[in-house]
Amino acid sequence: MPNSFRAACIQLEIGKDTGANLAKCLAAIETAAAAGAQLIVLPELCNHPGPFDSRESAWAAAEPAGGPWAQGMTASAKARGVYVAYNILTRSERPYTFITTCVVDPNGRQLAEYAKQFLFATQADWSLPGRLPLPAIETPLGKLGIYICMAGLIPEPTRVLQLLGAQVLLNALNSAGPDEADLHVPARAAEVRAWVLSANKVGTLSAAHASVYAGGSSIVAPDGTVVARASDDKEEIVYATITPALADDKSAGEGDDLVRDRRPELYGQLLEPNDRFPSYKRDPAPEQIVRFGAIQINAQSIDDERVLERVVRQVERHAAEGAQVIVLPESFLWMPGAIAADPAAAAVLSRVARDRLLELCRRSGVLLAANLVEAEDGGKRYNTVFLLGATGELGRYRQVHVRAADRIWANAGDSFPAFDTPFGKLGLMLGYDGLFPEAARIIALQGASAILYPCNWRLPAEPDLIVIERAAENHVAVIATNRTDSPVAAGSRIISGARYPTPKHWKMRFPESTRLEHGIEESSVAAIDLGAMAQKLVAYKTDLIADRMPEHYRLLAS
């Protein structure tokens, strides 16, 4: 395998003349190859963008087996000595079609053919979802994985490709929203620690939900850094040097590893049929406005004995101003490392704090998520988020993904519960859990409309990519309350979500967030419509839960 190579993403305007489209794509491949690209990626539906008024009309426009696109692409790849990934509408048995990515090598051989599994909007009216397993292909350039557009808006496909060892992910897009380039593409790269080559279109879009394609074709490094990005509205080719081996490092610092630290024995729910979950094809729910608060507050020194008093005052103030659910940061009573230094003392302080906070909740009527040390009579300790309310303790979550630094004192939990509360079903996560999409996914499958998330940002991609993606991929609210002294200088996030439908269709896939400043004790309250989170429809016939294909995710729980 070479240490590195040059890659290209081609961004084009594609019309409805399949012959003209083929000529344009072949010319672009020639240009990219002449510029030194060895791997070239084209957008989704290069032969004809659709939409179509029937399956018959789609079939008539689609590529037959061994047709001109297959011939032209294999000849071009062989003539130029390059790898080409192209996506076209292909024919199956009449009148059925598939949206298919093919990869050809410098010898003109087709290495892979993969049909889009997660269709977007009207595509479901004239094309079928693919049923082939997600592919990861061994090549001299490294291991290449394929996913297509909407598959990047749910966590399972790229996670499977990660576990298959894919180093470079090829993503053909047909997108009219900025959410792909600004969120989903870099978030998936950072989450699975792989390169992502993402090629989109520009120009007029002949569909009801938008008027133009969004461009933004990108090449993203395994840490989520965008190393090359095209404009939003011009035909162009973007290039970058790819070092596949960088994708083999899944470490997250201080002994943590994003593959090794998975808990696949606890992910079995991901494989269950979609219709078994409360979140399956939910009807729209009435408006339910809940005021969520993030209080960014924690111990400022080893001997900070007044942090609990400051917390009580802040909760009282926000409760008086109408806050209903409040989240405190990860390990807010302690400085970093203090629990590990004396876990027995931390457990004693936690019991005192829990009783004090319970009394506060009974007095104020607020619901509070607080991360404390839980000690069992048998001597086991857990890093636990307690959900406290006016009627007492509503639930507790023992952290499942425990960081290496905390394993000297914390046992790992064994479930991802969602709790019934006066505000509906809420889930809990803690710190390191946020880097594992399986946690939020299982919580959402159980019908939770919000996730309360005490955290401590450690990776640059967490606050602006990964935690936003946790909300977007599940269409849930996320209240992520960060420490003031987190290693990454970013504040807390209160992430909401739009109600379907919205005037700007992409807002369903790119939730807005309230952001706090880093490094100071401050707080914020945001009103969120939890009723909007009940339905998982993000576009016409596009459901984040109902359109999953669990039969292809078995690797996640093995």
ABEGO torsion letter per residue (X at the ends): XBABBBBBBBBBBBBABAAAAAAAAAAAAAAAAAAGBABBBBBBGAABAOBBABAAAAAAABBBBGBAAAAAAAAAAAAAGBBBBBBBBBBBBOABBBBBBBBBBAAGBBABBBBBABBBEAAAAABBBBABBBBBBBBAAEBBBBBBEAAAABAAAAAAAAAAGBABBBBBBBBABAAAAAAAAAAAAAAAGBBBBBBBBBEBBBBAABABBAEGBBBBBAAGBBABBBBAABBBBBBBBBBAAAAABABAEGGBBAAAABBAAAAAAAABBAAABAABGBBBBBBBBBBBBBBBBBBABAABAAAAAAAAAAAAAAAAAGBABBBBBBGAABBBGAAAABAAAAAAAAAAAAAAAAAAAAAAGBBBBBBBBBBBAAGBBBBBBBBBBAAEBAEBBBBABBBAAAAAABBBBABBBBBBBAAEBBBBBBEAAAABAAAAAAAAAAGBABBBBBBBBABAAAAAAAAAAAAAAAGBBBBBBBBAABABBBBBBBBBBBBOBBABAAAAABBBBBBBBBGBBBBBBBBBBAAAAABABABBGBBAAAABBAAAAAAAAX
